[in-house]
Amino acid sequence: MDADHSARNNAVELVERKCPCCGWNCPTRRTGGHARAGGVQVDRLVEGAPIGHLDPEQGVFLRWRNARGGRGFGFPTLRTMTLPEAAQDPRWRPYVATLVAWARRVVALGDRLGL
């Protein structure tokens, strides 16, 4: 049996929800890939929306990081900006306006769906 055939037979279906705000995909179930590699079986359902916990007034909207690279250095945060702060800055105001317009469309959809 070749490796390609074996990989197809051992495939696991992965269900992800796409964040409507940022476009990133988040799994609906955590299977603990790192834990499983260590011999521990993990399987838990991820509940709630990936953006539901963000505070639009105090949460970080923009983050400046030092991307100096190199293993072990990470990307230390240099500065952050909240949504209200970004709305006051002409450079970032278009980003805020786009987000607000999108949020209005989401609310209108929720109203139409009775949510």
DSSP file (Angstrom, degrees, kcal/mol; ACC not computed):
  #  RESIDUE AA STRUCTURE BP1 BP2  ACC     N-H-->O    O-->H-N    N-H-->O    O-->H-N    TCO  KAPPA ALPHA  PHI   PSI    X-CA   Y-CA   Z-CA
    1    1 A M              0   0    0      0, 0.0     2,-0.1     0, 0.0     0, 0.0   0.000 360.0 360.0 360.0 128.3    0.0    0.0    0.0
    2    2 A D     >  -     0   0    0      1,-0.1     4,-2.1     4,-0.0     5,-0.2  -0.371 360.0-112.4 -81.6 163.8    1.5    3.4   -1.0
    3    3 A A  H  > S+     0   0    0      1,-0.2     4,-2.4     2,-0.2     5,-0.2   0.845 115.6  55.6 -63.8 -36.0    1.6    6.4    1.3
    4    4 A D  H  > S+     0   0    0      2,-0.2     4,-1.9     1,-0.2    -1,-0.2   0.928 109.4  46.3 -63.8 -45.0   -0.9    8.4   -0.8
    5    5 A H  H  > S+     0   0    0      1,-0.2     4,-2.0     2,-0.2    -2,-0.2   0.912 112.8  50.4 -63.1 -43.3   -3.5    5.6   -0.5
    6    6 A S  H  X S+     0   0    0     -4,-2.1     4,-1.5     1,-0.2    -2,-0.2   0.894 108.6  52.0 -62.8 -41.3   -2.9    5.3    3.2
    7    7 A A  H  < S+     0   0    0     -4,-2.4    -1,-0.2     1,-0.2    -2,-0.2   0.891 109.1  50.4 -64.2 -39.4   -3.3    9.0    3.7
    8    8 A R  H >< S+     0   0    0     -4,-1.9     3,-1.1     1,-0.2    -1,-0.2   0.900 110.4  49.3 -65.2 -40.6   -6.6    9.0    1.9
    9    9 A N  H 3< S+     0   0    0     -4,-2.0    -1,-0.2     1,-0.2    -2,-0.2   0.761 112.4  47.4 -72.3 -25.0   -8.0    6.1    3.9
   10   10 A N  T 3< S+     0   0    0     -4,-1.5    -1,-0.2    -5,-0.2    -2,-0.2   0.252  82.9 134.4 -98.4  11.7   -7.0    7.7    7.2
   11   11 A A    <   -     0   0    0     -3,-1.1     2,-0.4    -4,-0.1    -3,-0.1  -0.320  43.0-151.3 -64.9 143.7   -8.5   11.1    6.3
   12   12 A V        -     0   0    0      2,-0.0     2,-0.3    -2,-0.0    -2,-0.1  -0.966  19.4-118.5-116.7 131.6  -10.6   12.8    9.0
   13   13 A E        -     0   0    0     -2,-0.4     2,-0.5     1,-0.0     0, 0.0  -0.531  28.9-159.9 -70.6 131.0  -13.4   15.2    8.0
   14   14 A L        -     0   0    0     -2,-0.3     2,-0.5    13,-0.0    -1,-0.0  -0.962   3.6-161.0-116.5 122.1  -12.7   18.7    9.4
   15   15 A V        +     0   0    0     -2,-0.5    13,-2.6    14,-0.1    14,-0.5  -0.907  15.8 179.0-104.7 125.8  -15.6   21.1    9.7
   16   16 A E  E     -A   27   0A   0     -2,-0.5     2,-0.5    11,-0.3     9,-0.0  -0.909  23.2-140.5-124.1 151.4  -14.6   24.8   10.0
   17   17 A R  E     -A   26   0A   0      9,-2.8     9,-2.3    -2,-0.3     2,-0.5  -0.946  22.1-134.0-108.7 135.3  -16.5   28.0   10.3
   18   18 A K  E     -A   25   0A   0     -2,-0.5     7,-0.2     7,-0.2     6,-0.1  -0.755  19.9-121.2 -90.8 126.6  -15.2   30.9    8.4
   19   19 A C     >  -     0   0    0      5,-3.2     4,-2.0    -2,-0.5    -1,-0.0  -0.527  16.1-151.6 -66.3 120.8  -15.0   34.1   10.3
   20   20 A P  T  4 S+     0   0    0      0, 0.0    -1,-0.2     0, 0.0    -2,-0.0   0.670  91.6  49.1 -70.3 -13.7  -17.2   36.6    8.4
   21   21 A C  T  4 S+     0   0    0      3,-0.1    -2,-0.0     1,-0.0    81,-0.0   0.919 129.0  12.3 -89.4 -51.7  -15.1   39.5    9.6
   22   22 A C  T  4 S-     0   0    0      2,-0.1     3,-0.1     0, 0.0    -4,-0.0   0.658  90.9-125.5-105.2 -18.0  -11.5   38.4    9.0
   23   23 A G     <  +     0   0    0     -4,-2.0     2,-0.1     1,-0.3    -5,-0.0   0.399  61.2 138.3  88.8  -4.5  -12.0   35.4    6.7
   24   24 A W        -     0   0    0     -6,-0.1    -5,-3.2     1,-0.1     2,-0.4  -0.426  51.2-125.2 -72.6 151.3   -9.9   33.0    8.9
   25   25 A N  E     -A   18   0A   0     -7,-0.2    -7,-0.2    -3,-0.1    -1,-0.1  -0.815  22.6-169.0 -98.7 138.3  -11.2   29.5    9.4
   26   26 A C  E     -A   17   0A   0     -9,-2.3    -9,-2.8    -2,-0.4     2,-0.0  -0.992  25.2-117.8-125.2 132.4  -11.7   28.1   12.9
   27   27 A P  E     -A   16   0A   0      0, 0.0   -11,-0.3     0, 0.0     3,-0.1  -0.370   8.4-145.6 -67.8 147.7  -12.4   24.4   13.6
   28   28 A T  S    S+     0   0    0    -13,-2.6    18,-3.0     1,-0.2     2,-0.4   0.613  88.4  39.9 -85.2 -13.7  -15.7   23.5   15.2
   29   29 A R  E    S-B   45   0B   0    -14,-0.5     2,-0.6    16,-0.3    16,-0.2  -0.997  74.3-144.2-138.3 131.1  -14.0   20.7   17.0
   30   30 A R  E     +B   44   0B   0     14,-3.0    14,-2.3    -2,-0.4    -2,-0.0  -0.836  16.8 177.9 -94.8 125.2  -10.6   20.6   18.7
   31   31 A T        -     0   0    0     -2,-0.6    11,-0.7    12,-0.2     5,-0.2   0.423  40.7-122.6-107.8  -0.5   -8.9   17.2   18.4
   32   32 A G     >  -     0   0    0      3,-0.1     4,-3.5     9,-0.1     5,-0.3   0.968  32.4-176.1  63.4  57.1   -5.7   18.1   20.1
   33   33 A G  H  > S+     0   0    0      1,-0.2     4,-1.7     2,-0.2     5,-0.1   0.879  84.1  45.1 -54.1 -42.5   -3.2   17.2   17.4
   34   34 A H  H  > S+     0   0    0      2,-0.2     4,-1.0     1,-0.2    -1,-0.2   0.902 115.4  47.1 -69.9 -40.1   -0.3   18.0   19.7
   35   35 A A  H >4>S+     0   0    0      1,-0.2     5,-2.5     2,-0.2     3,-0.6   0.911 109.9  53.5 -66.2 -40.7   -1.8   16.1   22.6
   36   36 A R  H ><5S+     0   0    0     -4,-3.5     3,-1.7     1,-0.3    -1,-0.2   0.867 103.0  57.2 -62.4 -36.0   -2.6   13.1   20.3
   37   37 A A  H 3<5S+     0   0    0     -4,-1.7    -1,-0.3    -5,-0.3    -2,-0.2   0.812 106.5  50.8 -63.7 -27.9    1.0   13.0   19.2
   38   38 A G  T <<5S-     0   0    0     -4,-1.0    -1,-0.3    -3,-0.6    -2,-0.2   0.345 128.5 -98.7 -90.9   7.0    1.9   12.6   22.8
   39   39 A G  T < 5S+     0   0    0     -3,-1.7     2,-0.5     1,-0.3    -3,-0.2   0.512  84.9 124.1  93.8   5.2   -0.6    9.7   23.3
   40   40 A V      < -     0   0    0     -5,-2.5     2,-0.5    -6,-0.1    -1,-0.3  -0.873  54.0-139.9-102.7 129.5   -3.5   11.7   24.8
   41   41 A Q        +     0   0    0     -2,-0.5     2,-0.4    -3,-0.1    -9,-0.1  -0.777  25.7 177.0 -90.7 124.8   -6.9   11.6   23.1
   42   42 A V        +     0   0    0    -11,-0.7     2,-0.2    -2,-0.5    -6,-0.1  -0.985  11.6 159.6-128.2 136.2   -8.7   14.9   23.0
   43   43 A D        +     0   0    0     -2,-0.4     2,-0.4     2,-0.0   -12,-0.2  -0.739  12.7 153.5-156.4 104.8  -12.0   15.7   21.3
   44   44 A R  E     -B   30   0B   0    -14,-2.3   -14,-3.0    -2,-0.2     2,-0.3  -0.992  40.2-118.4-137.8 146.3  -14.1   18.7   22.4
   45   45 A L  E     -B   29   0B   0     -2,-0.4     2,-0.6   -16,-0.2   -16,-0.3  -0.608  22.6-137.5 -80.4 136.3  -16.6   20.9   20.6
   46   46 A V        -     0   0    0    -18,-3.0     2,-0.3    -2,-0.3    -1,-0.0  -0.862  26.7-162.8 -95.2 122.0  -15.8   24.5   20.2
   47   47 A E        +     0   0    0     -2,-0.6   -18,-0.0     2,-0.1     0, 0.0  -0.718  39.6  25.7-108.5 156.4  -18.8   26.6   20.9
   48   48 A G  S    S-     0   0    0     -2,-0.3    -2,-0.0     4,-0.0     5,-0.0   0.065  91.9 -56.7  85.2 165.5  -19.8   30.2   20.1
   49   49 A A    >   -     0   0    0      1,-0.1     3,-1.0   -30,-0.0     4,-0.3  -0.561  42.6-127.8 -80.2 144.2  -18.7   32.6   17.4
   50   50 A P  T 3  S+     0   0    0      0, 0.0     3,-0.2     0, 0.0    -1,-0.1   0.699 109.7  39.3 -67.4 -16.5  -15.0   33.3   17.1
   51   51 A I  T >  S+     0   0    0      1,-0.1     3,-1.3     2,-0.1    -3,-0.0   0.416  87.7  95.1-110.5   1.6  -15.6   37.1   17.3
   52   52 A G  T <  S+     0   0    0     -3,-1.0    -1,-0.1     1,-0.3    -4,-0.0   0.682  80.7  56.3 -67.7 -18.5  -18.3   37.1   19.9
   53   53 A H  T 3  S+     0   0    0     -4,-0.3     2,-0.3    -3,-0.2    -1,-0.3   0.492  81.1 110.0 -92.7  -3.2  -16.0   37.8   22.8
   54   54 A L    <   -     0   0    0     -3,-1.3     3,-0.0     1,-0.1    -3,-0.0  -0.540  62.8-140.1 -78.8 135.8  -14.4   41.0   21.4
   55   55 A D     >  -     0   0    0     -2,-0.3     4,-2.9     1,-0.1     3,-0.1  -0.851   8.5-156.4 -92.7 112.4  -15.2   44.3   23.0
   56   56 A P  T  4 S+     0   0    0      0, 0.0    27,-0.4     0, 0.0    -1,-0.1   0.713  89.8  44.4 -66.4 -18.8  -15.6   46.8   20.2
   57   57 A E  T  4 S+     0   0    0     26,-0.1    25,-0.1    25,-0.1    -2,-0.0   0.810 130.4  17.4 -93.2 -32.1  -14.8   49.8   22.5
   58   58 A Q  T  4 S+     0   0    0     -3,-0.1     3,-0.1    24,-0.1    -1,-0.0   0.576  97.4 103.7-117.9 -13.5  -11.8   48.5   24.4
   59   59 A G  S  < S-     0   0    0     -4,-2.9    24,-0.6     1,-0.1     2,-0.3  -0.298  82.7 -92.5 -71.4 157.3  -10.5   45.5   22.4
   60   60 A V  E     +C   82   0C   0      1,-0.2    22,-0.2    22,-0.2    -1,-0.1  -0.536  43.8 170.5 -71.7 127.2   -7.4   45.8   20.2
   61   61 A F  E    S+     0   0C   0     20,-2.8     2,-0.4     1,-0.4    21,-0.2   0.769  70.9  24.8-102.7 -42.2   -8.3   46.7   16.6
   62   62 A L  E     -C   81   0C   0     19,-2.2    19,-2.2     2,-0.0     2,-0.4  -0.970  67.0-171.2-124.9 142.0   -4.8   47.4   15.3
   63   63 A R  E     -C   80   0C   0     -2,-0.4     2,-0.5    17,-0.2    17,-0.2  -0.993  11.2-154.0-135.9 127.6   -1.5   46.0   16.6
   64   64 A W  E     -C   79   0C   0     15,-2.9    14,-3.3    -2,-0.4    15,-1.4  -0.874  23.3-175.7 -97.8 130.4    2.0   47.0   15.6
   65   65 A R  E     -C   77   0C   0     -2,-0.5     2,-0.9    12,-0.3    12,-0.2  -0.931  31.6-118.0-129.6 152.0    4.5   44.2   16.2
   66   66 A N        -     0   0    0     10,-2.6     2,-0.8    -2,-0.3     3,-0.3  -0.793  26.2-171.3 -87.9 109.3    8.2   43.8   15.8
   67   67 A A        +     0   0    0     -2,-0.9     8,-0.1     1,-0.2    -1,-0.1  -0.403  30.9 143.7 -99.2  56.5    8.7   41.1   13.2
   68   68 A R        -     0   0    0     -2,-0.8    -1,-0.2     6,-0.2     7,-0.1   0.696  46.1-153.7 -71.4 -16.9   12.5   40.7   13.6
   69   69 A G        +     0   0    0      5,-0.4    -1,-0.1    -3,-0.3    -3,-0.0  -0.059  40.6 122.6  76.4-177.5   12.1   37.0   12.9
   70   70 A G  S >> S-     0   0    0     -3,-0.1     3,-1.7     3,-0.1     4,-0.6   0.280  71.2 -68.5  92.6 139.7   14.3   34.2   14.1
   71   71 A R  T 34 S+     0   0    0      1,-0.2     0, 0.0     2,-0.1     0, 0.0  -0.360 118.5  14.0 -63.7 131.7   13.3   31.2   16.1
   72   72 A G  T 34 S+     0   0    0     -2,-0.1    -1,-0.2     1,-0.0    -2,-0.1   0.345 100.9  94.9  89.6  -6.9   12.3   31.9   19.6
   73   73 A F  T <4  -     0   0    0     -3,-1.7    -2,-0.1     1,-0.1    -3,-0.1   0.823  62.8-172.2 -87.1 -31.3   12.0   35.7   19.2
   74   74 A G     <  -     0   0    0     -4,-0.6    -5,-0.4     1,-0.2    -6,-0.2  -0.255  41.1 -72.1  68.8-163.7    8.2   35.8   18.6
   75   75 A F        -     0   0    0     -8,-0.1    -1,-0.2    -7,-0.1    -8,-0.2  -0.740  50.2-152.8-130.7  82.5    6.6   39.1   17.5
   76   76 A P        -     0   0    0      0, 0.0   -10,-2.6     0, 0.0     2,-0.3  -0.261  22.5-112.0 -61.1 141.1    6.5   41.4   20.5
   77   77 A T  E     +C   65   0C   0    -12,-0.2   -12,-0.3     1,-0.2     3,-0.1  -0.580  32.9 179.0 -74.8 129.9    3.8   44.0   20.5
   78   78 A L  E     -     0   0C   0    -14,-3.3     2,-0.3     1,-0.4   -13,-0.2   0.769  65.7 -12.1 -97.1 -35.4    5.0   47.5   20.1
   79   79 A R  E     -C   64   0C   0    -15,-1.4   -15,-2.9     2,-0.0    -1,-0.4  -0.982  56.9-155.6-163.8 152.0    1.7   49.4   20.1
   80   80 A T  E     -C   63   0C   0     -2,-0.3     2,-0.3   -17,-0.2   -17,-0.2  -0.919   3.2-160.0-132.3 162.9   -2.0   48.8   20.0
   81   81 A M  E     -C   62   0C   0    -19,-2.2   -20,-2.8    -2,-0.3   -19,-2.2  -0.992  13.0-138.2-144.0 134.3   -5.0   50.9   18.9
   82   82 A T  E  >  -C   60   0C   0     -2,-0.3     4,-2.5   -22,-0.2     5,-0.2  -0.348  33.0-102.9 -82.9 170.3   -8.7   50.4   19.8
   83   83 A L  H  > S+     0   0    0    -24,-0.6     4,-2.1   -27,-0.4     5,-0.2   0.923 122.1  49.2 -61.0 -47.2  -11.5   50.9   17.3
   84   84 A P  H  > S+     0   0    0      0, 0.0     4,-0.8     0, 0.0    -1,-0.2   0.893 112.2  49.3 -61.5 -37.0  -12.5   54.3   18.7
   85   85 A E  H >> S+     0   0    0      1,-0.2     3,-0.7     2,-0.2     4,-0.6   0.915 110.6  49.9 -65.9 -41.6   -8.9   55.5   18.5
   86   86 A A  H >< S+     0   0    0     -4,-2.5     3,-0.9     1,-0.2     6,-0.4   0.852 103.7  59.8 -65.7 -34.0   -8.6   54.2   14.9
   87   87 A A  H 3< S+     0   0    0     -4,-2.1    -1,-0.2     1,-0.2    -2,-0.2   0.766 103.8  52.1 -65.2 -24.2  -11.8   56.1   13.9
   88   88 A Q  H << S+     0   0    0     -4,-0.8    -1,-0.2    -3,-0.7    -2,-0.2   0.614  95.1  81.0 -85.9 -13.5  -10.1   59.3   15.0
   89   89 A D  S XX S-     0   0    0     -3,-0.9     4,-1.8    -4,-0.6     3,-1.2  -0.844  72.9-146.2 -99.1 120.5   -7.0   58.7   12.9
   90   90 A P  T 34 S+     0   0    0      0, 0.0    -1,-0.1     0, 0.0    -4,-0.0   0.778  97.4  59.4 -57.1 -28.0   -7.4   59.6    9.2
   91   91 A R  T 34 S+     0   0    0      1,-0.2     4,-0.2     2,-0.1    -4,-0.1   0.862 117.8  28.7 -67.2 -34.7   -5.1   56.8    8.1
   92   92 A W  T X> S+     0   0    0     -3,-1.2     4,-1.7    -6,-0.4     3,-0.7   0.530  93.1  93.4-107.0  -9.6   -7.3   54.1    9.7
   93   93 A R  H 3X S+     0   0    0     -4,-1.8     4,-2.8     1,-0.2     5,-0.2   0.862  82.6  57.0 -55.7 -39.9  -10.8   55.7    9.5
   94   94 A P  H 3> S+     0   0    0      0, 0.0     4,-2.1     0, 0.0    -1,-0.2   0.871 105.6  51.6 -60.7 -34.3  -11.5   53.9    6.1
   95   95 A Y  H <> S+     0   0    0     -3,-0.7     4,-2.1     2,-0.2    -2,-0.2   0.925 111.5  46.4 -65.2 -43.9  -10.9   50.6    7.8
   96   96 A V  H  X S+     0   0    0     -4,-1.7     4,-2.7     1,-0.2     5,-0.2   0.919 110.9  52.4 -64.0 -43.9  -13.3   51.4   10.6
   97   97 A A  H  X S+     0   0    0     -4,-2.8     4,-2.3     1,-0.2    -1,-0.2   0.890 109.3  49.7 -60.8 -40.2  -15.9   52.7    8.1
   98   98 A T  H  X S+     0   0    0     -4,-2.1     4,-2.1     2,-0.2    -1,-0.2   0.915 111.8  48.2 -64.4 -43.6  -15.7   49.4    6.2
   99   99 A L  H  X S+     0   0    0     -4,-2.1     4,-2.5     2,-0.2    -2,-0.2   0.910 111.8  49.3 -63.6 -43.2  -16.1   47.4    9.4
  100  100 A V  H  X S+     0   0    0     -4,-2.7     4,-2.2     2,-0.2    -2,-0.2   0.908 110.4  50.4 -64.0 -42.7  -19.1   49.5   10.5
  101  101 A A  H  X S+     0   0    0     -4,-2.3     4,-1.6     1,-0.2    -1,-0.2   0.908 111.9  48.2 -61.9 -41.3  -20.8   49.1    7.1
  102  102 A W  H  X S+     0   0    0     -4,-2.1     4,-2.1     1,-0.2    -2,-0.2   0.915 109.7  52.3 -64.3 -43.5  -20.3   45.4    7.2
  103  103 A A  H  X S+     0   0    0     -4,-2.5     4,-2.5     1,-0.2    -2,-0.2   0.880 106.4  53.8 -62.0 -38.4  -21.7   45.2   10.8
  104  104 A R  H  X S+     0   0    0     -4,-2.2     4,-2.4     1,-0.2    -1,-0.2   0.895 108.0  49.9 -62.8 -39.2  -24.8   47.1    9.7
  105  105 A R  H  X S+     0   0    0     -4,-1.6     4,-2.2     2,-0.2    -2,-0.2   0.884 110.1  51.0 -66.0 -37.7  -25.4   44.5    6.9
  106  106 A V  H  X S+     0   0    0     -4,-2.1     4,-2.4     2,-0.2    -2,-0.2   0.917 110.7  48.3 -65.1 -43.3  -25.0   41.7    9.5
  107  107 A V  H  X S+     0   0    0     -4,-2.5     4,-2.4     2,-0.2    -2,-0.2   0.913 110.5  51.4 -63.5 -42.9  -27.5   43.4   11.8
  108  108 A A  H  X S+     0   0    0     -4,-2.4     4,-2.2     1,-0.2    -1,-0.2   0.902 110.2  49.4 -61.1 -40.7  -30.0   43.8    8.9
  109  109 A L  H  X S+     0   0    0     -4,-2.2     4,-2.0     2,-0.2    -2,-0.2   0.921 109.3  51.9 -63.5 -43.8  -29.6   40.2    8.0
  110  110 A G  H  X>S+     0   0    0     -4,-2.4     5,-3.1     1,-0.2     4,-0.6   0.892 109.0  50.6 -59.0 -40.9  -30.2   39.2   11.7
  111  111 A D  H ><5S+     0   0    0     -4,-2.4     3,-0.9     1,-0.2    -1,-0.2   0.924 110.1  49.1 -63.3 -44.4  -33.4   41.3   11.7
  112  112 A R  H 3<5S+     0   0    0     -4,-2.2    -1,-0.2     1,-0.2    -2,-0.2   0.838 113.0  47.9 -63.7 -32.8  -34.6   39.6    8.5
  113  113 A L  H 3<5S-     0   0    0     -4,-2.0    -1,-0.2    -5,-0.2    -2,-0.2   0.497 115.4-115.6 -86.5  -4.1  -33.9   36.2   10.0
  114  114 A G  T <<5       0   0    0     -3,-0.9    -3,-0.2    -4,-0.6    -2,-0.1   0.796 360.0 360.0  75.5  28.8  -35.6   37.0   13.2
  115  115 A L      <       0   0    0     -5,-3.1    -4,-0.2    -6,-0.2    -5,-0.1   0.412 360.0 360.0 -98.5 360.0  -32.5   36.8   15.3
